[in-house]
């Protein structure tokens, strides 16, 4: 027996930049589904070790904010590593003596 899960109209196509850009729909019951340029589910879904999950989870924790850039909707978020780097840079800037 074949099981079919219908995911049409699961939301807008979103874009996320991890090690490579990902185009996906975020289905409220099934989670993210990577789609191709035609909006069809891709046969190449990220495995559990993909950097996609680090970025997707950071986006979810930060409220799933998006920004329309051109005709594409991009996810707006920072990973823990990005936040740590910015905090370190700010501390260095604050403690650097002015000549």
C-alpha positions as CSV (number, residue, x, y, z in Angstrom):
1,X,0.0,0.0,0.0
2,X,1.3,3.5,-0.9
3,X,0.8,6.4,1.4
4,X,0.4,9.8,-0.2
5,X,0.7,13.0,1.9
6,X,-0.7,16.1,0.1
7,X,1.3,19.2,0.9
8,X,0.0,21.6,-1.7
9,X,-0.6,25.2,-0.4
10,X,1.5,24.6,2.7
11,X,2.7,28.2,2.7
12,X,4.9,30.5,0.8
13,X,8.2,29.3,-0.6
14,X,10.9,30.5,1.7
15,X,14.7,30.9,1.2
16,X,17.3,30.1,3.8
17,X,21.1,30.5,3.4
18,X,23.1,27.8,5.1
19,X,26.2,26.2,3.5
20,X,24.1,26.6,0.4
21,X,20.8,28.3,-0.3
22,X,17.7,26.3,0.3
23,X,14.2,26.9,-1.1
24,X,11.5,25.3,1.1
25,X,7.9,25.4,2.3
26,X,7.3,25.3,6.0
27,X,4.3,23.0,6.5
28,X,2.5,23.5,9.8
29,X,2.1,19.8,10.4
30,X,5.0,18.2,8.4
31,X,7.7,20.8,8.9
32,X,10.0,22.0,6.1
33,X,9.9,20.5,2.7
34,X,12.7,21.4,0.3
35,X,11.2,22.3,-3.1
36,X,12.7,22.8,-6.6
37,X,12.5,26.0,-8.6
38,X,9.0,24.9,-9.8
39,X,7.7,24.6,-6.2
40,X,7.6,20.8,-6.4
41,X,9.0,18.7,-3.5
42,X,12.7,18.0,-4.2
43,X,14.0,14.4,-4.3
44,X,17.1,15.7,-2.5
45,X,15.9,16.5,1.1
46,X,18.5,17.4,3.8
47,X,19.7,14.5,6.0
48,X,19.9,14.9,9.8
49,X,23.5,16.2,9.7
50,X,22.8,19.0,7.1
51,X,23.6,22.6,8.1
52,X,20.0,23.3,6.9
53,X,18.7,22.1,10.3
54,X,21.0,24.4,12.3
55,X,19.7,27.4,10.3
56,X,16.1,26.2,10.3
57,X,16.0,25.7,14.0
58,X,17.5,29.1,14.7
59,X,14.9,30.7,12.4
60,X,12.1,28.9,14.3
61,X,13.5,29.9,17.7
62,X,13.6,33.5,16.6
63,X,9.9,33.7,15.5
64,X,10.1,32.7,11.9
65,X,10.6,36.2,10.6
66,X,10.9,36.8,6.9
67,X,11.8,39.6,4.5
68,X,10.8,40.0,0.9
69,X,13.9,40.7,-1.2
70,X,13.0,41.2,-4.9
71,X,10.4,38.5,-5.5
72,X,11.8,36.0,-3.0
73,X,10.9,35.7,0.7
74,X,14.0,35.1,2.8
75,X,14.2,33.9,6.4
76,X,15.6,36.5,8.9
77,X,17.6,35.0,11.8
78,X,21.0,34.5,13.3
79,X,22.5,31.2,14.3
80,X,24.1,30.9,17.7
81,X,27.6,31.1,16.1
82,X,26.7,34.3,14.2
83,X,25.4,35.8,17.5
84,X,28.6,34.8,19.3
85,X,30.8,36.3,16.6
86,X,28.9,39.6,16.7
87,X,29.1,39.7,20.5
88,X,32.9,39.0,20.4
89,X,33.4,41.7,17.7
90,X,31.4,44.2,19.8
91,X,33.5,43.4,22.9
92,X,36.8,43.8,21.0
93,X,35.6,47.1,19.5
94,X,34.6,48.4,23.0
95,X,38.0,47.5,24.5
96,X,40.2,48.6,21.7
97,X,42.1,51.8,22.7
98,X,41.6,54.8,20.4
99,X,44.8,56.2,19.0
